[in-house]
């Protein structure tokens, strides 16, 4: 079944098609973005023991879709994109 055919008319014309405006965010956070409890925070996987991987042992790091990024523990603001999981965590 064509995805656009199963969408409401207003969403079928959007770009990306069939994605509500509030969900049409980029898949990866960018520096300065705040990770919010919007139902999608669970897709971010906490990197446990970052010192083991040569990262700041006191920093907070998450990974999503093959990328590792550092966030401020208190504000959940993205501080830096560290790089690919294969390069950082292997």
PDB file of N, CA, C and O in Angstrom:
ATOM      1  N   UNK A   1       0.845  -1.186   0.000  1.00  0.00           N
ATOM      2  CA  UNK A   1       0.000   0.000   0.000  1.00  0.00           C
ATOM      3  C   UNK A   1       0.885   1.241   0.000  1.00  0.00           C
ATOM      4  O   UNK A   1       1.853   1.325   0.756  1.00  0.00           O
ATOM      5  N   UNK A   2       0.557   2.169  -0.823  1.00  0.00           N
ATOM      6  CA  UNK A   2       1.308   3.410  -0.918  1.00  0.00           C
ATOM      7  C   UNK A   2       1.120   4.211   0.370  1.00  0.00           C
ATOM      8  O   UNK A   2      -0.008   4.442   0.805  1.00  0.00           O
ATOM      9  N   UNK A   3       2.236   4.635   0.977  1.00  0.00           N
ATOM     10  CA  UNK A   3       2.174   5.363   2.247  1.00  0.00           C
ATOM     11  C   UNK A   3       1.360   6.641   2.116  1.00  0.00           C
ATOM     12  O   UNK A   3       0.579   6.973   3.008  1.00  0.00           O
ATOM     13  N   UNK A   4       1.533   7.360   1.015  1.00  0.00           N
ATOM     14  CA  UNK A   4       0.835   8.628   0.830  1.00  0.00           C
ATOM     15  C   UNK A   4      -0.671   8.400   0.760  1.00  0.00           C
ATOM     16  O   UNK A   4      -1.436   9.238   1.238  1.00  0.00           O
ATOM     17  N   UNK A   5      -1.110   7.303   0.186  1.00  0.00           N
ATOM     18  CA  UNK A   5      -2.547   7.023   0.085  1.00  0.00           C
ATOM     19  C   UNK A   5      -3.175   6.797   1.458  1.00  0.00           C
ATOM     20  O   UNK A   5      -4.358   7.082   1.647  1.00  0.00           O
ATOM     21  N   UNK A   6      -2.415   6.298   2.400  1.00  0.00           N
ATOM     22  CA  UNK A   6      -2.962   6.021   3.726  1.00  0.00           C
ATOM     23  C   UNK A   6      -2.864   7.220   4.669  1.00  0.00           C
ATOM     24  O   UNK A   6      -3.250   7.119   5.834  1.00  0.00           O
ATOM     25  N   UNK A   7      -2.356   8.343   4.185  1.00  0.00           N
ATOM     26  CA  UNK A   7      -2.206   9.553   4.998  1.00  0.00           C
ATOM     27  C   UNK A   7      -3.419  10.460   4.867  1.00  0.00           C
ATOM     28  O   UNK A   7      -4.111  10.443   3.849  1.00  0.00           O
ATOM     29  N   UNK A   8      -3.672  11.253   5.902  1.00  0.00           N
ATOM     30  CA  UNK A   8      -4.675  12.306   5.749  1.00  0.00           C
ATOM     31  C   UNK A   8      -4.194  13.287   4.679  1.00  0.00           C
ATOM     32  O   UNK A   8      -2.987  13.485   4.540  1.00  0.00           O
ATOM     33  N   UNK A   9      -5.101  13.906   3.919  1.00  0.00           N
ATOM     34  CA  UNK A   9      -4.701  14.787   2.816  1.00  0.00           C
ATOM     35  C   UNK A   9      -3.708  15.877   3.210  1.00  0.00           C
ATOM     36  O   UNK A   9      -2.799  16.182   2.438  1.00  0.00           O
ATOM     37  N   UNK A  10      -3.861  16.463   4.380  1.00  0.00           N
ATOM     38  CA  UNK A  10      -2.941  17.527   4.792  1.00  0.00           C
ATOM     39  C   UNK A  10      -1.523  17.048   5.011  1.00  0.00           C
ATOM     40  O   UNK A  10      -0.572  17.772   4.719  1.00  0.00           O
ATOM     41  N   UNK A  11      -1.365  15.826   5.526  1.00  0.00           N
ATOM     42  CA  UNK A  11      -0.022  15.291   5.776  1.00  0.00           C
ATOM     43  C   UNK A  11       0.610  14.731   4.514  1.00  0.00           C
ATOM     44  O   UNK A  11       1.836  14.715   4.400  1.00  0.00           O
ATOM     45  N   UNK A  12      -0.193  14.273   3.567  1.00  0.00           N
ATOM     46  CA  UNK A  12       0.344  13.702   2.333  1.00  0.00           C
ATOM     47  C   UNK A  12       1.106  14.747   1.534  1.00  0.00           C
ATOM     48  O   UNK A  12       2.034  14.410   0.798  1.00  0.00           O
ATOM     49  N   UNK A  13       0.728  16.006   1.670  1.00  0.00           N
ATOM     50  CA  UNK A  13       1.372  17.080   0.911  1.00  0.00           C
ATOM     51  C   UNK A  13       2.605  17.637   1.610  1.00  0.00           C
ATOM     52  O   UNK A  13       3.352  18.415   1.016  1.00  0.00           O
ATOM     53  N   UNK A  14       2.828  17.250   2.859  1.00  0.00           N
ATOM     54  CA  UNK A  14       3.969  17.762   3.630  1.00  0.00           C
ATOM     55  C   UNK A  14       5.265  17.107   3.168  1.00  0.00           C
ATOM     56  O   UNK A  14       5.251  16.085   2.483  1.00  0.00           O
ATOM     57  N   UNK A  15       6.361  17.700   3.548  1.00  0.00           N
ATOM     58  CA  UNK A  15       7.670  17.111   3.281  1.00  0.00           C
ATOM     59  C   UNK A  15       8.406  17.008   4.607  1.00  0.00           C
ATOM     60  O   UNK A  15       8.678  18.038   5.223  1.00  0.00           O
ATOM     61  N   UNK A  16       8.733  15.833   5.065  1.00  0.00           N
ATOM     62  CA  UNK A  16       8.478  14.513   4.490  1.00  0.00           C
ATOM     63  C   UNK A  16       6.996  14.149   4.569  1.00  0.00           C
ATOM     64  O   UNK A  16       6.293  14.531   5.504  1.00  0.00           O
ATOM     65  N   UNK A  17       6.544  13.407   3.570  1.00  0.00           N
ATOM     66  CA  UNK A  17       5.130  13.036   3.478  1.00  0.00           C
ATOM     67  C   UNK A  17       4.722  12.156   4.648  1.00  0.00           C
ATOM     68  O   UNK A  17       5.471  11.279   5.077  1.00  0.00           O
ATOM     69  N   UNK A  18       3.540  12.402   5.147  1.00  0.00           N
ATOM     70  CA  UNK A  18       2.911  11.575   6.187  1.00  0.00           C
ATOM     71  C   UNK A  18       3.550  11.700   7.564  1.00  0.00           C
ATOM     72  O   UNK A  18       3.282  10.871   8.434  1.00  0.00           O
ATOM     73  N   UNK A  19       4.369  12.687   7.784  1.00  0.00           N
ATOM     74  CA  UNK A  19       5.006  12.873   9.087  1.00  0.00           C
ATOM     75  C   UNK A  19       4.451  14.154   9.703  1.00  0.00           C
ATOM     76  O   UNK A  19       4.609  15.231   9.128  1.00  0.00           O
ATOM     77  N   UNK A  20       3.805  14.053  10.863  1.00  0.00           N
ATOM     78  CA  UNK A  20       3.279  15.257  11.509  1.00  0.00           C
ATOM     79  C   UNK A  20       4.394  16.262  11.781  1.00  0.00           C
ATOM     80  O   UNK A  20       5.513  15.858  12.099  1.00  0.00           O
ATOM     81  N   UNK A  21       4.118  17.561  11.664  1.00  0.00           N
ATOM     82  CA  UNK A  21       5.155  18.585  11.820  1.00  0.00           C
ATOM     83  C   UNK A  21       5.994  18.453  13.086  1.00  0.00           C
ATOM     84  O   UNK A  21       7.202  18.686  13.031  1.00  0.00           O
ATOM     85  N   UNK A  22       5.415  18.098  14.201  1.00  0.00           N
ATOM     86  CA  UNK A  22       6.176  17.969  15.442  1.00  0.00           C
ATOM     87  C   UNK A  22       7.134  16.802  15.451  1.00  0.00           C
ATOM     88  O   UNK A  22       8.056  16.757  16.266  1.00  0.00           O
ATOM     89  N   UNK A  23       6.924  15.854  14.549  1.00  0.00           N
ATOM     90  CA  UNK A  23       7.790  14.677  14.487  1.00  0.00           C
ATOM     91  C   UNK A  23       8.783  14.746  13.341  1.00  0.00           C
ATOM     92  O   UNK A  23       9.593  13.833  13.176  1.00  0.00           O
ATOM     93  N   UNK A  24       8.739  15.793  12.557  1.00  0.00           N
ATOM     94  CA  UNK A  24       9.597  15.904  11.384  1.00  0.00           C
ATOM     95  C   UNK A  24      10.946  16.527  11.713  1.00  0.00           C
ATOM     96  O   UNK A  24      11.510  17.259  10.900  1.00  0.00           O
ATOM     97  N   UNK A  25      11.458  16.242  12.886  1.00  0.00           N
ATOM     98  CA  UNK A  25      12.759  16.762  13.293  1.00  0.00           C
ATOM     99  C   UNK A  25      13.865  15.919  12.668  1.00  0.00           C
ATOM    100  O   UNK A  25      13.614  14.828  12.157  1.00  0.00           O
ATOM    101  N   UNK A  26      15.080  16.433  12.714  1.00  0.00           N
ATOM    102  CA  UNK A  26      16.203  15.653  12.231  1.00  0.00           C
ATOM    103  C   UNK A  26      16.406  14.460  13.143  1.00  0.00           C
ATOM    104  O   UNK A  26      16.114  14.524  14.337  1.00  0.00           O
ATOM    105  N   UNK A  27      16.902  13.381  12.584  1.00  0.00           N
ATOM    106  CA  UNK A  27      17.104  12.157  13.353  1.00  0.00           C
ATOM    107  C   UNK A  27      18.209  12.332  14.388  1.00  0.00           C
ATOM    108  O   UNK A  27      18.160  11.735  15.464  1.00  0.00           O
ATOM    109  N   UNK A  28      19.184  13.135  14.068  1.00  0.00           N
ATOM    110  CA  UNK A  28      20.316  13.319  14.967  1.00  0.00           C
ATOM    111  C   UNK A  28      20.242  14.698  15.605  1.00  0.00           C
ATOM    112  O   UNK A  28      19.961  15.686  14.927  1.00  0.00           O
ATOM    113  N   UNK A  29      20.491  14.765  16.894  1.00  0.00           N
ATOM    114  CA  UNK A  29      20.532  16.085  17.524  1.00  0.00           C
ATOM    115  C   UNK A  29      21.761  16.847  17.047  1.00  0.00           C
ATOM    116  O   UNK A  29      22.748  16.254  16.613  1.00  0.00           O
ATOM    117  N   UNK A  30      21.685  18.149  17.133  1.00  0.00           N
ATOM    118  CA  UNK A  30      22.801  19.005  16.765  1.00  0.00           C
ATOM    119  C   UNK A  30      23.292  19.731  18.007  1.00  0.00           C
ATOM    120  O   UNK A  30      22.574  19.832  19.001  1.00  0.00           O
ATOM    121  N   UNK A  31      24.521  20.236  17.944  1.00  0.00           N
ATOM    122  CA  UNK A  31      25.083  20.976  19.074  1.00  0.00           C
ATOM    123  C   UNK A  31      24.145  22.130  19.407  1.00  0.00           C
ATOM    124  O   UNK A  31      23.747  22.893  18.528  1.00  0.00           O
ATOM    125  N   UNK A  32      23.800  22.249  20.680  1.00  0.00           N
ATOM    126  CA  UNK A  32      22.888  23.283  21.143  1.00  0.00           C
ATOM    127  C   UNK A  32      21.462  22.794  21.331  1.00  0.00           C
ATOM    128  O   UNK A  32      20.678  23.435  22.032  1.00  0.00           O
ATOM    129  N   UNK A  33      21.107  21.657  20.712  1.00  0.00           N
ATOM    130  CA  UNK A  33      19.771  21.087  20.909  1.00  0.00           C
ATOM    131  C   UNK A  33      19.638  20.578  22.337  1.00  0.00           C
ATOM    132  O   UNK A  33      20.627  20.193  22.961  1.00  0.00           O
ATOM    133  N   UNK A  34      18.424  20.577  22.846  1.00  0.00           N
ATOM    134  CA  UNK A  34      18.142  20.034  24.173  1.00  0.00           C
ATOM    135  C   UNK A  34      17.359  18.743  23.997  1.00  0.00           C
ATOM    136  O   UNK A  34      16.335  18.715  23.314  1.00  0.00           O
ATOM    137  N   UNK A  35      17.846  17.677  24.617  1.00  0.00           N
ATOM    138  CA  UNK A  35      17.140  16.402  24.569  1.00  0.00           C
ATOM    139  C   UNK A  35      15.983  16.484  25.544  1.00  0.00           C
ATOM    140  O   UNK A  35      16.190  16.631  26.748  1.00  0.00           O
ATOM    141  N   UNK A  36      14.779  16.391  25.035  1.00  0.00           N
ATOM    142  CA  UNK A  36      13.596  16.557  25.866  1.00  0.00           C
ATOM    143  C   UNK A  36      12.837  15.252  26.001  1.00  0.00           C
ATOM    144  O   UNK A  36      12.951  14.359  25.161  1.00  0.00           O
ATOM    145  N   UNK A  37      12.072  15.156  27.057  1.00  0.00           N
ATOM    146  CA  UNK A  37      11.197  14.004  27.277  1.00  0.00           C
ATOM    147  C   UNK A  37       9.986  14.145  26.366  1.00  0.00           C
ATOM    148  O   UNK A  37       8.905  14.528  26.814  1.00  0.00           O
ATOM    149  N   UNK A  38      10.171  13.835  25.085  1.00  0.00           N
ATOM    150  CA  UNK A  38       9.073  13.969  24.128  1.00  0.00           C
ATOM    151  C   UNK A  38       8.617  12.616  23.599  1.00  0.00           C
ATOM    152  O   UNK A  38       7.942  12.528  22.573  1.00  0.00           O
ATOM    153  N   UNK A  39       8.994  11.575  24.312  1.00  0.00           N
ATOM    154  CA  UNK A  39       8.642  10.245  23.858  1.00  0.00           C
ATOM    155  C   UNK A  39       9.723   9.604  23.021  1.00  0.00           C
ATOM    156  O   UNK A  39       9.652   8.413  22.721  1.00  0.00           O
ATOM    157  N   UNK A  40      10.726  10.379  22.640  1.00  0.00           N
ATOM    158  CA  UNK A  40      11.786   9.847  21.805  1.00  0.00           C
ATOM    159  C   UNK A  40      13.117   9.753  22.538  1.00  0.00           C
ATOM    160  O   UNK A  40      14.088   9.239  21.984  1.00  0.00           O
ATOM    161  N   UNK A  41      13.180  10.242  23.778  1.00  0.00           N
ATOM    162  CA  UNK A  41      14.432  10.191  24.525  1.00  0.00           C
ATOM    163  C   UNK A  41      14.899   8.753  24.693  1.00  0.00           C
ATOM    164  O   UNK A  41      16.097   8.504  24.827  1.00  0.00           O
ATOM    165  N   UNK A  42      13.973   7.810  24.688  1.00  0.00           N
ATOM    166  CA  UNK A  42      14.346   6.407  24.860  1.00  0.00           C
ATOM    167  C   UNK A  42      15.185   5.887  23.702  1.00  0.00           C
ATOM    168  O   UNK A  42      15.847   4.858  23.839  1.00  0.00           O
ATOM    169  N   UNK A  43      15.172   6.577  22.563  1.00  0.00           N
ATOM    170  CA  UNK A  43      15.988   6.113  21.439  1.00  0.00           C
ATOM    171  C   UNK A  43      17.465   6.465  21.627  1.00  0.00           C
ATOM    172  O   UNK A  43      18.325   5.966  20.902  1.00  0.00           O
ATOM    173  N   UNK A  44      17.749   7.326  22.601  1.00  0.00           N
ATOM    174  CA  UNK A  44      19.126   7.669  22.920  1.00  0.00           C
ATOM    175  C   UNK A  44      19.648   6.672  23.935  1.00  0.00           C
ATOM    176  O   UNK A  44      19.040   6.478  24.988  1.00  0.00           O
ATOM    177  N   UNK A  45      20.762   6.042  23.629  1.00  0.00           N
ATOM    178  CA  UNK A  45      21.323   5.011  24.499  1.00  0.00           C
ATOM    179  C   UNK A  45      22.514   5.599  25.248  1.00  0.00           C
ATOM    180  O   UNK A  45      23.471   6.075  24.637  1.00  0.00           O
ATOM    181  N   UNK A  46      22.447   5.561  26.565  1.00  0.00           N
ATOM    182  CA  UNK A  46      23.518   6.089  27.404  1.00  0.00           C
ATOM    183  C   UNK A  46      24.778   5.257  27.229  1.00  0.00           C
ATOM    184  O   UNK A  46      24.724   4.028  27.264  1.00  0.00           O
ATOM    185  N   UNK A  47      25.916   5.923  27.041  1.00  0.00           N
ATOM    186  CA  UNK A  47      27.210   5.236  26.977  1.00  0.00           C
ATOM    187  C   UNK A  47      27.694   5.086  28.409  1.00  0.00           C
ATOM    188  O   UNK A  47      28.037   6.068  29.068  1.00  0.00           O
ATOM    189  N   UNK A  48      27.717   3.863  28.875  1.00  0.00           N
ATOM    190  CA  UNK A  48      28.162   3.591  30.242  1.00  0.00           C
ATOM    191  C   UNK A  48      29.681   3.468  30.261  1.00  0.00           C
ATOM    192  O   UNK A  48      30.269   2.933  29.321  1.00  0.00           O
ATOM    193  N   UNK A  49      30.314   3.951  31.309  1.00  0.00           N
ATOM    194  CA  UNK A  49      31.765   3.926  31.486  1.00  0.00           C
ATOM    195  C   UNK A  49      32.492   4.568  30.298  1.00  0.00           C
ATOM    196  O   UNK A  49      33.283   3.902  29.631  1.00  0.00           O
ATOM    197  N   UNK A  50      32.232   5.852  30.027  1.00  0.00           N
ATOM    198  CA  UNK A  50      32.866   6.510  28.888  1.00  0.00           C
ATOM    199  C   UNK A  50      34.391   6.532  28.971  1.00  0.00           C
ATOM    200  O   UNK A  50      35.058   6.570  27.937  1.00  0.00           O
ATOM    201  N   UNK A  51      34.958   6.508  30.186  1.00  0.00           N
ATOM    202  CA  UNK A  51      36.409   6.487  30.335  1.00  0.00           C
ATOM    203  C   UNK A  51      37.042   5.268  29.691  1.00  0.00           C
ATOM    204  O   UNK A  51      38.181   5.335  29.229  1.00  0.00           O
ATOM    205  N   UNK A  52      36.328   4.165  29.653  1.00  0.00           N
ATOM    206  CA  UNK A  52      36.812   2.932  29.021  1.00  0.00           C
ATOM    207  C   UNK A  52      37.092   3.161  27.536  1.00  0.00           C
ATOM    208  O   UNK A  52      37.977   2.525  26.964  1.00  0.00           O
ATOM    209  N   UNK A  53      36.347   4.059  26.920  1.00  0.00           N
ATOM    210  CA  UNK A  53      36.487   4.327  25.490  1.00  0.00           C
ATOM    211  C   UNK A  53      37.370   5.535  25.202  1.00  0.00           C
ATOM    212  O   UNK A  53      37.441   5.995  24.063  1.00  0.00           O
ATOM    213  N   UNK A  54      38.046   6.052  26.233  1.00  0.00           N
ATOM    214  CA  UNK A  54      38.924   7.192  26.037  1.00  0.00           C
ATOM    215  C   UNK A  54      38.201   8.529  26.067  1.00  0.00           C
ATOM    216  O   UNK A  54      38.775   9.558  25.711  1.00  0.00           O
ATOM    217  N   UNK A  55      36.947   8.516  26.491  1.00  0.00           N
ATOM    218  CA  UNK A  55      36.180   9.753  26.620  1.00  0.00           C
ATOM    219  C   UNK A  55      36.302  10.261  28.050  1.00  0.00           C
ATOM    220  O   UNK A  55      36.758   9.533  28.932  1.00  0.00           O
ATOM    221  N   UNK A  56      35.899  11.495  28.281  1.00  0.00           N
ATOM    222  CA  UNK A  56      35.928  12.065  29.627  1.00  0.00           C
ATOM    223  C   UNK A  56      35.090  11.183  30.554  1.00  0.00           C
ATOM    224  O   UNK A  56      33.885  11.044  30.345  1.00  0.00           O
ATOM    225  N   UNK A  57      35.712  10.585  31.579  1.00  0.00           N
ATOM    226  CA  UNK A  57      34.970   9.673  32.448  1.00  0.00           C
ATOM    227  C   UNK A  57      33.853  10.357  33.241  1.00  0.00           C
ATOM    228  O   UNK A  57      32.958   9.684  33.753  1.00  0.00           O
ATOM    229  N   UNK A  58      33.900  11.670  33.344  1.00  0.00           N
ATOM    230  CA  UNK A  58      32.872  12.410  34.074  1.00  0.00           C
ATOM    231  C   UNK A  58      31.825  13.018  33.140  1.00  0.00           C
ATOM    232  O   UNK A  58      30.870  13.647  33.596  1.00  0.00           O
ATOM    233  N   UNK A  59      32.008  12.827  31.834  1.00  0.00           N
ATOM    234  CA  UNK A  59      31.057  13.354  30.859  1.00  0.00           C
ATOM    235  C   UNK A  59      29.865  12.423  30.691  1.00  0.00           C
ATOM    236  O   UNK A  59      29.908  11.259  31.088  1.00  0.00           O
ATOM    237  N   UNK A  60      28.807  12.950  30.102  1.00  0.00           N
ATOM    238  CA  UNK A  60      27.616  12.163  29.801  1.00  0.00           C
ATOM    239  C   UNK A  60      27.512  12.050  28.289  1.00  0.00           C
ATOM    240  O   UNK A  60      27.493  13.058  27.584  1.00  0.00           O
ATOM    241  N   UNK A  61      27.447  10.824  27.797  1.00  0.00           N
ATOM    242  CA  UNK A  61      27.436  10.560  26.367  1.00  0.00           C
ATOM    243  C   UNK A  61      26.262   9.662  26.008  1.00  0.00           C
ATOM    244  O   UNK A  61      25.898   8.757  26.759  1.00  0.00           O
ATOM    245  N   UNK A  62      25.677   9.930  24.841  1.00  0.00           N
ATOM    246  CA  UNK A  62      24.607   9.094  24.310  1.00  0.00           C
ATOM    247  C   UNK A  62      24.986   8.672  22.902  1.00  0.00           C
ATOM    248  O   UNK A  62      25.819   9.299  22.248  1.00  0.00           O
ATOM    249  N   UNK A  63      24.352   7.587  22.446  1.00  0.00           N
ATOM    250  CA  UNK A  63      24.524   7.194  21.052  1.00  0.00           C
ATOM    251  C   UNK A  63      23.157   6.995  20.423  1.00  0.00           C
ATOM    252  O   UNK A  63      22.205   6.556  21.068  1.00  0.00           O
ATOM    253  N   UNK A  64      23.093   7.333  19.149  1.00  0.00           N
ATOM    254  CA  UNK A  64      21.876   7.131  18.364  1.00  0.00           C
ATOM    255  C   UNK A  64      22.276   6.926  16.912  1.00  0.00           C
ATOM    256  O   UNK A  64      23.063   7.690  16.353  1.00  0.00           O
ATOM    257  N   UNK A  65      21.727   5.893  16.320  1.00  0.00           N
ATOM    258  CA  UNK A  65      21.963   5.594  14.903  1.00  0.00           C
ATOM    259  C   UNK A  65      23.434   5.691  14.518  1.00  0.00           C
ATOM    260  O   UNK A  65      23.773   6.288  13.497  1.00  0.00           O
ATOM    261  N   UNK A  66      24.290   5.117  15.318  1.00  0.00           N
ATOM    262  CA  UNK A  66      25.702   5.051  14.959  1.00  0.00           C
ATOM    263  C   UNK A  66      26.522   6.279  15.283  1.00  0.00           C
ATOM    264  O   UNK A  66      27.691   6.334  14.900  1.00  0.00           O
ATOM    265  N   UNK A  67      25.968   7.271  15.971  1.00  0.00           N
ATOM    266  CA  UNK A  67      26.714   8.469  16.337  1.00  0.00           C
ATOM    267  C   UNK A  67      26.777   8.604  17.855  1.00  0.00           C
ATOM    268  O   UNK A  67      25.836   8.242  18.562  1.00  0.00           O
ATOM    269  N   UNK A  68      27.900   9.131  18.346  1.00  0.00           N
ATOM    270  CA  UNK A  68      28.079   9.376  19.780  1.00  0.00           C
ATOM    271  C   UNK A  68      28.142  10.881  19.987  1.00  0.00           C
ATOM    272  O   UNK A  68      28.848  11.582  19.262  1.00  0.00           O
ATOM    273  N   UNK A  69      27.406  11.379  20.976  1.00  0.00           N
ATOM    274  CA  UNK A  69      27.467  12.797  21.273  1.00  0.00           C
ATOM    275  C   UNK A  69      27.457  13.023  22.772  1.00  0.00           C
ATOM    276  O   UNK A  69      26.927  12.211  23.531  1.00  0.00           O
ATOM    277  N   UNK A  70      28.051  14.142  23.196  1.00  0.00           N
ATOM    278  CA  UNK A  70      28.154  14.490  24.613  1.00  0.00           C
ATOM    279  C   UNK A  70      27.062  15.492  24.962  1.00  0.00           C
ATOM    280  O   UNK A  70      26.781  16.414  24.196  1.00  0.00           O
ATOM    281  N   UNK A  71      26.449  15.299  26.132  1.00  0.00           N
ATOM    282  CA  UNK A  71      25.411  16.231  26.586  1.00  0.00           C
ATOM    283  C   UNK A  71      25.729  16.722  27.991  1.00  0.00           C
ATOM    284  O   UNK A  71      26.421  16.055  28.760  1.00  0.00           O
ATOM    285  N   UNK A  72      25.213  17.887  28.304  1.00  0.00           N
ATOM    286  CA  UNK A  72      25.326  18.414  29.660  1.00  0.00           C
ATOM    287  C   UNK A  72      24.378  17.612  30.542  1.00  0.00           C
ATOM    288  O   UNK A  72      23.185  17.520  30.256  1.00  0.00           O
ATOM    289  N   UNK A  73      24.901  17.044  31.593  1.00  0.00           N
ATOM    290  CA  UNK A  73      24.122  16.166  32.468  1.00  0.00           C
ATOM    291  C   UNK A  73      22.924  16.885  33.088  1.00  0.00           C
ATOM    292  O   UNK A  73      21.872  16.276  33.281  1.00  0.00           O
ATOM    293  N   UNK A  74      23.073  18.164  33.398  1.00  0.00           N
ATOM    294  CA  UNK A  74      22.021  18.911  34.072  1.00  0.00           C
ATOM    295  C   UNK A  74      20.943  19.419  33.115  1.00  0.00           C
ATOM    296  O   UNK A  74      19.751  19.257  33.376  1.00  0.00           O
ATOM    297  N   UNK A  75      21.361  20.028  32.012  1.00  0.00           N
ATOM    298  CA  UNK A  75      20.404  20.661  31.099  1.00  0.00           C
ATOM    299  C   UNK A  75      20.000  19.777  29.925  1.00  0.00           C
ATOM    300  O   UNK A  75      19.038  20.083  29.221  1.00  0.00           O
ATOM    301  N   UNK A  76      20.726  18.684  29.710  1.00  0.00           N
ATOM    302  CA  UNK A  76      20.500  17.787  28.571  1.00  0.00           C
ATOM    303  C   UNK A  76      20.748  18.487  27.234  1.00  0.00           C
ATOM    304  O   UNK A  76      20.202  18.077  26.209  1.00  0.00           O
ATOM    305  N   UNK A  77      21.571  19.541  27.240  1.00  0.00           N
ATOM    306  CA  UNK A  77      21.943  20.242  26.018  1.00  0.00           C
ATOM    307  C   UNK A  77      23.092  19.496  25.349  1.00  0.00           C
ATOM    308  O   UNK A  77      24.042  19.086  26.016  1.00  0.00           O
ATOM    309  N   UNK A  78      23.006  19.322  24.036  1.00  0.00           N
ATOM    310  CA  UNK A  78      24.068  18.649  23.294  1.00  0.00           C
ATOM    311  C   UNK A  78      25.276  19.575  23.239  1.00  0.00           C
ATOM    312  O   UNK A  78      25.186  20.705  22.759  1.00  0.00           O
ATOM    313  N   UNK A  79      26.414  19.079  23.738  1.00  0.00           N
ATOM    314  CA  UNK A  79      27.640  19.875  23.774  1.00  0.00           C
ATOM    315  C   UNK A  79      28.533  19.621  22.574  1.00  0.00           C
ATOM    316  O   UNK A  79      29.166  20.544  22.063  1.00  0.00           O
ATOM    317  N   UNK A  80      28.589  18.358  22.114  1.00  0.00           N
ATOM    318  CA  UNK A  80      29.488  18.029  21.010  1.00  0.00           C
ATOM    319  C   UNK A  80      29.086  16.726  20.350  1.00  0.00           C
ATOM    320  O   UNK A  80      28.608  15.798  21.003  1.00  0.00           O
ATOM    321  N   UNK A  81      29.290  16.673  19.037  1.00  0.00           N
ATOM    322  CA  UNK A  81      29.170  15.425  18.302  1.00  0.00           C
ATOM    323  C   UNK A  81      30.557  14.805  18.309  1.00  0.00           C
ATOM    324  O   UNK A  81      31.506  15.397  17.793  1.00  0.00           O
ATOM    325  N   UNK A  82      30.682  13.620  18.890  1.00  0.00           N
ATOM    326  CA  UNK A  82      31.988  12.994  19.062  1.00  0.00           C
ATOM    327  C   UNK A  82      32.404  12.230  17.815  1.00  0.00           C
ATOM    328  O   UNK A  82      33.560  12.319  17.400  1.00  0.00           O
ATOM    329  N   UNK A  83      31.501  11.492  17.216  1.00  0.00           N
ATOM    330  CA  UNK A  83      31.816  10.745  16.004  1.00  0.00           C
ATOM    331  C   UNK A  83      31.037   9.454  15.922  1.00  0.00           C
ATOM    332  O   UNK A  83      30.087   9.232  16.673  1.00  0.00           O
ATOM    333  N   UNK A  84      31.452   8.605  15.000  1.00  0.00           N
ATOM    334  CA  UNK A  84      30.730   7.353  14.775  1.00  0.00           C
ATOM    335  C   UNK A  84      31.012   6.345  15.879  1.00  0.00           C
ATOM    336  O   UNK A  84      32.094   6.330  16.465  1.00  0.00           O
ATOM    337  N   UNK A  85      30.029   5.511  16.152  1.00  0.00           N
ATOM    338  CA  UNK A  85      30.167   4.479  17.181  1.00  0.00           C
ATOM    339  C   UNK A  85      31.334   3.563  16.857  1.00  0.00           C
ATOM    340  O   UNK A  85      32.104   3.209  17.750  1.00  0.00           O
ATOM    341  N   UNK A  86      31.479   3.175  15.600  1.00  0.00           N
ATOM    342  CA  UNK A  86      32.546   2.241  15.237  1.00  0.00           C
ATOM    343  C   UNK A  86      33.926   2.829  15.503  1.00  0.00           C
ATOM    344  O   UNK A  86      34.854   2.097  15.847  1.00  0.00           O
ATOM    345  N   UNK A  87      34.071   4.140  15.348  1.00  0.00           N
ATOM    346  CA  UNK A  87      35.365   4.770  15.595  1.00  0.00           C
ATOM    347  C   UNK A  87      35.585   5.006  17.081  1.00  0.00           C
ATOM    348  O   UNK A  87      36.701   4.833  17.571  1.00  0.00           O
ATOM    349  N   UNK A  88      34.553   5.392  17.801  1.00  0.00           N
ATOM    350  CA  UNK A  88      34.691   5.788  19.202  1.00  0.00           C
ATOM    351  C   UNK A  88      34.614   4.606  20.159  1.00  0.00           C
ATOM    352  O   UNK A  88      35.424   4.506  21.081  1.00  0.00           O
ATOM    353  N   UNK A  89      33.657   3.714  19.954  1.00  0.00           N
ATOM    354  CA  UNK A  89      33.395   2.664  20.934  1.00  0.00           C
ATOM    355  C   UNK A  89      34.042   1.327  20.601  1.00  0.00           C
ATOM    356  O   UNK A  89      33.762   0.338  21.277  1.00  0.00           O
ATOM    357  N   UNK A  90      34.870   1.263  19.616  1.00  0.00           N
ATOM    358  CA  UNK A  90      35.564  -0.003  19.299  1.00  0.00           C
ATOM    359  C   UNK A  90      37.042   0.093  19.571  1.00  0.00           C
ATOM    360  O   UNK A  90      37.772  -0.875  19.362  1.00  0.00           O
TER     361      UNK A  90
END
